[in-house]
Amino acid sequence: MPLPKYHQVYLVLREQLHEGKFAQGLPGELALMQQFSVARVTVRRALAQLAQEGLISREPGRGTRSLVQRSGPQLDAATHKAHKTQQARLTGLLENLVSMGLRTTVKVLSVQRLPAPHEVAMALQLPDGELVQKAQRVRHTKEGPLSHITTWVPERIASGFGRKELAQKPILMLLEESGVKVGRAQQSISAKLADASMAQHLDIAVGSALLAVNRLIYDTDDKPIQWLHGLYRPDRYEYQMQLSRVGSIDAKVWVSKELSANFH
């Protein structure tokens, strides 16, 4: 049974509040009505529930502000809530990602050259404000949209490729063609709800559950070269791990033997 519309709006706004998206205040009722394509009564009911839980404060004439205190940078929060964190060599996960890129089609939404935001600079170990390439793409299978991917790459590496190249080849191949030797990846997988923009890109309902992937890729010198945020439709994507037990029977440790990312 589908969730009521007000509850879908409430869930998406609650998640965005905890991510710190509304540090400067929430949009007005009219903007939220347009964003979620719902009636004013639906927006008001969602906001009322957030206020009842102490997540927002609504004051006449002053708008709606967030009462949520973030505990730290987004990267740390993602790490703490991750369902699984793995490090992978090129022979596993990264090869599979290149294979996926060759077997799907991609639509490039935007490619920008801009100063690195603080969280991006931290992840890529860059000085604040150093230039990076931000690219946003939607990947498709024959069934329809599969994922929305945002990548951040230092400009010194990404200067050799742009919108045309990103539409034709997996970014890992472009990185290696730029002279980078890809070494390993550190990845976290969690869950996220689709907001209005993501729902439109991935052809799903607002509030639908998505697999959220944060992936930091390093070169063979162990320097970060790409930070990726991916949102995947769980009905078209699955992440598989094959585990082997090591150690004595009283000290079982499960280690990853193989990593794969499949889509359908």
Contacts in CASP RR format, 6 or more apart in sequence:
PFRMAT RR
TARGET T0000
AUTHOR 0000-0000-0000
METHOD contacts of the structure
MODEL  1
MPLPKYHQVYLVLREQLHEGKFAQGLPGELALMQQFSVARVTVRRALAQL
AQEGLISREPGRGTRSLVQRSGPQLDAATHKAHKTQQARLTGLLENLVSM
GLRTTVKVLSVQRLPAPHEVAMALQLPDGELVQKAQRVRHTKEGPLSHIT
TWVPERIASGFGRKELAQKPILMLLEESGVKVGRAQQSISAKLADASMAQ
HLDIAVGSALLAVNRLIYDTDDKPIQWLHGLYRPDRYEYQMQLSRVGSID
AKVWVSKELSANFH
2 205 0 8 1.000
3 11 0 8 1.000
3 207 0 8 1.000
5 36 0 8 1.000
5 38 0 8 1.000
5 42 0 8 1.000
6 38 0 8 1.000
6 42 0 8 1.000
6 43 0 8 1.000
6 45 0 8 1.000
6 46 0 8 1.000
6 49 0 8 1.000
7 46 0 8 1.000
7 49 0 8 1.000
8 36 0 8 1.000
8 205 0 8 1.000
8 206 0 8 1.000
8 207 0 8 1.000
9 32 0 8 1.000
9 36 0 8 1.000
9 38 0 8 1.000
9 42 0 8 1.000
9 43 0 8 1.000
9 46 0 8 1.000
9 206 0 8 1.000
10 45 0 8 1.000
10 46 0 8 1.000
10 49 0 8 1.000
10 50 0 8 1.000
11 193 0 8 1.000
11 207 0 8 1.000
12 36 0 8 1.000
12 193 0 8 1.000
12 194 0 8 1.000
12 195 0 8 1.000
12 196 0 8 1.000
12 206 0 8 1.000
12 207 0 8 1.000
13 26 0 8 1.000
13 32 0 8 1.000
13 46 0 8 1.000
13 47 0 8 1.000
13 50 0 8 1.000
14 50 0 8 1.000
14 53 0 8 1.000
14 55 0 8 1.000
15 192 0 8 1.000
15 193 0 8 1.000
16 22 0 8 1.000
16 195 0 8 1.000
17 50 0 8 1.000
17 55 0 8 1.000
17 56 0 8 1.000
17 66 0 8 1.000
17 68 0 8 1.000
18 68 0 8 1.000
18 70 0 8 1.000
19 70 0 8 1.000
19 74 0 8 1.000
19 77 0 8 1.000
20 66 0 8 1.000
20 68 0 8 1.000
20 70 0 8 1.000
22 65 0 8 1.000
22 66 0 8 1.000
23 66 0 8 1.000
25 63 0 8 1.000
25 64 0 8 1.000
25 65 0 8 1.000
25 66 0 8 1.000
26 32 0 8 1.000
26 47 0 8 1.000
26 56 0 8 1.000
26 63 0 8 1.000
26 64 0 8 1.000
26 65 0 8 1.000
26 66 0 8 1.000
27 35 0 8 1.000
28 63 0 8 1.000
28 64 0 8 1.000
29 40 0 8 1.000
29 43 0 8 1.000
29 44 0 8 1.000
29 47 0 8 1.000
30 40 0 8 1.000
32 38 0 8 1.000
32 43 0 8 1.000
32 47 0 8 1.000
33 39 0 8 1.000
33 40 0 8 1.000
33 42 0 8 1.000
33 43 0 8 1.000
35 195 0 8 1.000
35 196 0 8 1.000
36 42 0 8 1.000
36 43 0 8 1.000
36 196 0 8 1.000
36 206 0 8 1.000
37 196 0 8 1.000
37 206 0 8 1.000
47 56 0 8 1.000
47 58 0 8 1.000
47 64 0 8 1.000
50 56 0 8 1.000
51 57 0 8 1.000
51 58 0 8 1.000
54 67 0 8 1.000
55 66 0 8 1.000
55 67 0 8 1.000
55 68 0 8 1.000
56 64 0 8 1.000
56 65 0 8 1.000
56 66 0 8 1.000
56 67 0 8 1.000
57 64 0 8 1.000
57 65 0 8 1.000
57 67 0 8 1.000
58 64 0 8 1.000
59 65 0 8 1.000
70 77 0 8 1.000
71 77 0 8 1.000
73 118 0 8 1.000
73 119 0 8 1.000
73 122 0 8 1.000
74 119 0 8 1.000
75 119 0 8 1.000
75 122 0 8 1.000
75 123 0 8 1.000
75 214 0 8 1.000
78 188 0 8 1.000
78 190 0 8 1.000
78 212 0 8 1.000
78 214 0 8 1.000
79 85 0 8 1.000
79 188 0 8 1.000
81 190 0 8 1.000
82 188 0 8 1.000
82 189 0 8 1.000
82 190 0 8 1.000
82 214 0 8 1.000
83 188 0 8 1.000
83 189 0 8 1.000
83 190 0 8 1.000
83 191 0 8 1.000
84 188 0 8 1.000
84 189 0 8 1.000
84 241 0 8 1.000
85 186 0 8 1.000
85 187 0 8 1.000
85 188 0 8 1.000
86 93 0 8 1.000
86 186 0 8 1.000
86 187 0 8 1.000
86 241 0 8 1.000
86 256 0 8 1.000
86 259 0 8 1.000
87 184 0 8 1.000
87 185 0 8 1.000
87 186 0 8 1.000
87 187 0 8 1.000
88 94 0 8 1.000
88 184 0 8 1.000
88 185 0 8 1.000
88 187 0 8 1.000
88 256 0 8 1.000
88 259 0 8 1.000
89 183 0 8 1.000
89 184 0 8 1.000
90 182 0 8 1.000
90 183 0 8 1.000
90 184 0 8 1.000
92 258 0 8 1.000
92 259 0 8 1.000
92 260 0 8 1.000
93 185 0 8 1.000
93 187 0 8 1.000
93 259 0 8 1.000
93 260 0 8 1.000
93 261 0 8 1.000
94 172 0 8 1.000
94 182 0 8 1.000
94 183 0 8 1.000
94 184 0 8 1.000
94 185 0 8 1.000
94 217 0 8 1.000
96 259 0 8 1.000
96 260 0 8 1.000
96 261 0 8 1.000
97 170 0 8 1.000
97 172 0 8 1.000
97 261 0 8 1.000
98 170 0 8 1.000
98 172 0 8 1.000
98 173 0 8 1.000
100 139 0 8 1.000
100 170 0 8 1.000
100 261 0 8 1.000
100 263 0 8 1.000
101 139 0 8 1.000
101 170 0 8 1.000
102 170 0 8 1.000
104 139 0 8 1.000
104 140 0 8 1.000
104 141 0 8 1.000
104 146 0 8 1.000
104 263 0 8 1.000
105 139 0 8 1.000
105 140 0 8 1.000
106 137 0 8 1.000
106 138 0 8 1.000
106 139 0 8 1.000
106 140 0 8 1.000
106 166 0 8 1.000
106 167 0 8 1.000
107 137 0 8 1.000
107 138 0 8 1.000
107 139 0 8 1.000
107 140 0 8 1.000
107 167 0 8 1.000
108 135 0 8 1.000
108 136 0 8 1.000
108 137 0 8 1.000
108 163 0 8 1.000
108 166 0 8 1.000
108 167 0 8 1.000
109 136 0 8 1.000
109 137 0 8 1.000
109 138 0 8 1.000
109 201 0 8 1.000
110 134 0 8 1.000
110 135 0 8 1.000
110 136 0 8 1.000
111 133 0 8 1.000
111 134 0 8 1.000
111 135 0 8 1.000
111 136 0 8 1.000
111 162 0 8 1.000
111 163 0 8 1.000
111 166 0 8 1.000
112 133 0 8 1.000
112 134 0 8 1.000
112 135 0 8 1.000
113 131 0 8 1.000
113 132 0 8 1.000
113 133 0 8 1.000
113 155 0 8 1.000
114 131 0 8 1.000
114 132 0 8 1.000
114 134 0 8 1.000
115 128 0 8 1.000
115 129 0 8 1.000
115 130 0 8 1.000
115 131 0 8 1.000
115 132 0 8 1.000
116 124 0 8 1.000
116 126 0 8 1.000
116 128 0 8 1.000
116 129 0 8 1.000
116 130 0 8 1.000
116 131 0 8 1.000
116 132 0 8 1.000
116 152 0 8 1.000
118 128 0 8 1.000
120 126 0 8 1.000
120 132 0 8 1.000
120 152 0 8 1.000
120 227 0 8 1.000
121 127 0 8 1.000
121 128 0 8 1.000
121 129 0 8 1.000
121 130 0 8 1.000
123 152 0 8 1.000
123 216 0 8 1.000
123 224 0 8 1.000
123 227 0 8 1.000
124 132 0 8 1.000
124 152 0 8 1.000
124 154 0 8 1.000
124 224 0 8 1.000
124 225 0 8 1.000
124 226 0 8 1.000
124 227 0 8 1.000
125 223 0 8 1.000
125 224 0 8 1.000
126 132 0 8 1.000
126 154 0 8 1.000
130 154 0 8 1.000
130 155 0 8 1.000
131 154 0 8 1.000
131 155 0 8 1.000
132 152 0 8 1.000
132 153 0 8 1.000
132 154 0 8 1.000
132 155 0 8 1.000
132 158 0 8 1.000
133 151 0 8 1.000
133 152 0 8 1.000
133 153 0 8 1.000
133 154 0 8 1.000
133 155 0 8 1.000
133 158 0 8 1.000
133 159 0 8 1.000
133 162 0 8 1.000
134 150 0 8 1.000
134 151 0 8 1.000
134 152 0 8 1.000
135 150 0 8 1.000
135 151 0 8 1.000
135 153 0 8 1.000
135 162 0 8 1.000
135 163 0 8 1.000
135 166 0 8 1.000
135 171 0 8 1.000
136 148 0 8 1.000
136 149 0 8 1.000
136 150 0 8 1.000
137 148 0 8 1.000
137 149 0 8 1.000
137 151 0 8 1.000
137 166 0 8 1.000
138 145 0 8 1.000
138 147 0 8 1.000
138 148 0 8 1.000
138 149 0 8 1.000
138 201 0 8 1.000
138 202 0 8 1.000
139 145 0 8 1.000
139 146 0 8 1.000
139 147 0 8 1.000
139 149 0 8 1.000
140 146 0 8 1.000
141 236 0 8 1.000
141 263 0 8 1.000
141 264 0 8 1.000
143 236 0 8 1.000
143 264 0 8 1.000
144 203 0 8 1.000
144 236 0 8 1.000
145 201 0 8 1.000
145 202 0 8 1.000
145 203 0 8 1.000
145 233 0 8 1.000
146 232 0 8 1.000
146 233 0 8 1.000
146 236 0 8 1.000
146 237 0 8 1.000
146 263 0 8 1.000
147 202 0 8 1.000
147 230 0 8 1.000
147 231 0 8 1.000
147 232 0 8 1.000
147 233 0 8 1.000
147 237 0 8 1.000
148 198 0 8 1.000
148 201 0 8 1.000
148 202 0 8 1.000
148 230 0 8 1.000
148 231 0 8 1.000
149 228 0 8 1.000
149 229 0 8 1.000
149 230 0 8 1.000
149 231 0 8 1.000
150 228 0 8 1.000
150 229 0 8 1.000
150 230 0 8 1.000
151 171 0 8 1.000
151 226 0 8 1.000
151 227 0 8 1.000
151 228 0 8 1.000
151 229 0 8 1.000
152 226 0 8 1.000
152 227 0 8 1.000
152 228 0 8 1.000
153 171 0 8 1.000
153 175 0 8 1.000
153 225 0 8 1.000
153 226 0 8 1.000
154 225 0 8 1.000
157 175 0 8 1.000
157 178 0 8 1.000
157 180 0 8 1.000
157 225 0 8 1.000
158 178 0 8 1.000
160 174 0 8 1.000
160 178 0 8 1.000
161 174 0 8 1.000
161 177 0 8 1.000
161 178 0 8 1.000
165 174 0 8 1.000
166 174 0 8 1.000
169 177 0 8 1.000
171 226 0 8 1.000
172 182 0 8 1.000
172 217 0 8 1.000
175 182 0 8 1.000
175 217 0 8 1.000
175 225 0 8 1.000
175 226 0 8 1.000
176 182 0 8 1.000
180 219 0 8 1.000
180 225 0 8 1.000
181 219 0 8 1.000
181 220 0 8 1.000
182 217 0 8 1.000
182 218 0 8 1.000
182 219 0 8 1.000
182 220 0 8 1.000
182 225 0 8 1.000
183 217 0 8 1.000
183 218 0 8 1.000
183 219 0 8 1.000
183 220 0 8 1.000
184 217 0 8 1.000
184 218 0 8 1.000
184 222 0 8 1.000
185 215 0 8 1.000
185 216 0 8 1.000
185 217 0 8 1.000
185 218 0 8 1.000
186 215 0 8 1.000
186 216 0 8 1.000
186 218 0 8 1.000
187 213 0 8 1.000
187 214 0 8 1.000
187 215 0 8 1.000
187 216 0 8 1.000
188 213 0 8 1.000
188 214 0 8 1.000
188 215 0 8 1.000
189 211 0 8 1.000
189 212 0 8 1.000
189 213 0 8 1.000
189 239 0 8 1.000
190 211 0 8 1.000
190 212 0 8 1.000
190 214 0 8 1.000
191 209 0 8 1.000
191 210 0 8 1.000
191 211 0 8 1.000
191 212 0 8 1.000
192 209 0 8 1.000
192 210 0 8 1.000
192 211 0 8 1.000
192 212 0 8 1.000
192 231 0 8 1.000
193 207 0 8 1.000
193 208 0 8 1.000
193 209 0 8 1.000
193 210 0 8 1.000
194 202 0 8 1.000
194 204 0 8 1.000
194 205 0 8 1.000
194 206 0 8 1.000
194 207 0 8 1.000
194 208 0 8 1.000
194 209 0 8 1.000
194 210 0 8 1.000
194 231 0 8 1.000
195 206 0 8 1.000
195 207 0 8 1.000
196 206 0 8 1.000
198 204 0 8 1.000
198 210 0 8 1.000
198 231 0 8 1.000
199 205 0 8 1.000
199 206 0 8 1.000
199 207 0 8 1.000
199 208 0 8 1.000
202 210 0 8 1.000
202 231 0 8 1.000
202 233 0 8 1.000
204 210 0 8 1.000
204 233 0 8 1.000
209 234 0 8 1.000
210 231 0 8 1.000
210 232 0 8 1.000
210 233 0 8 1.000
210 234 0 8 1.000
211 231 0 8 1.000
211 232 0 8 1.000
211 233 0 8 1.000
211 234 0 8 1.000
211 237 0 8 1.000
211 239 0 8 1.000
212 229 0 8 1.000
212 230 0 8 1.000
212 231 0 8 1.000
212 232 0 8 1.000
213 228 0 8 1.000
213 229 0 8 1.000
213 230 0 8 1.000
213 231 0 8 1.000
213 232 0 8 1.000
214 227 0 8 1.000
214 228 0 8 1.000
214 229 0 8 1.000
214 230 0 8 1.000
215 226 0 8 1.000
215 227 0 8 1.000
215 228 0 8 1.000
215 230 0 8 1.000
216 224 0 8 1.000
216 226 0 8 1.000
216 227 0 8 1.000
216 228 0 8 1.000
217 224 0 8 1.000
217 225 0 8 1.000
217 226 0 8 1.000
217 227 0 8 1.000
217 228 0 8 1.000
218 224 0 8 1.000
218 225 0 8 1.000
219 225 0 8 1.000
236 263 0 8 1.000
236 264 0 8 1.000
237 261 0 8 1.000
237 262 0 8 1.000
237 263 0 8 1.000
237 264 0 8 1.000
238 261 0 8 1.000
238 262 0 8 1.000
238 263 0 8 1.000
238 264 0 8 1.000
239 259 0 8 1.000
239 260 0 8 1.000
239 261 0 8 1.000
239 262 0 8 1.000
240 259 0 8 1.000
240 260 0 8 1.000
240 261 0 8 1.000
240 262 0 8 1.000
241 256 0 8 1.000
241 258 0 8 1.000
241 259 0 8 1.000
241 260 0 8 1.000
242 256 0 8 1.000
242 257 0 8 1.000
242 258 0 8 1.000
243 254 0 8 1.000
243 255 0 8 1.000
243 256 0 8 1.000
243 257 0 8 1.000
244 254 0 8 1.000
244 255 0 8 1.000
244 257 0 8 1.000
245 252 0 8 1.000
245 253 0 8 1.000
245 254 0 8 1.000
246 253 0 8 1.000
246 254 0 8 1.000
246 255 0 8 1.000
247 253 0 8 1.000
END
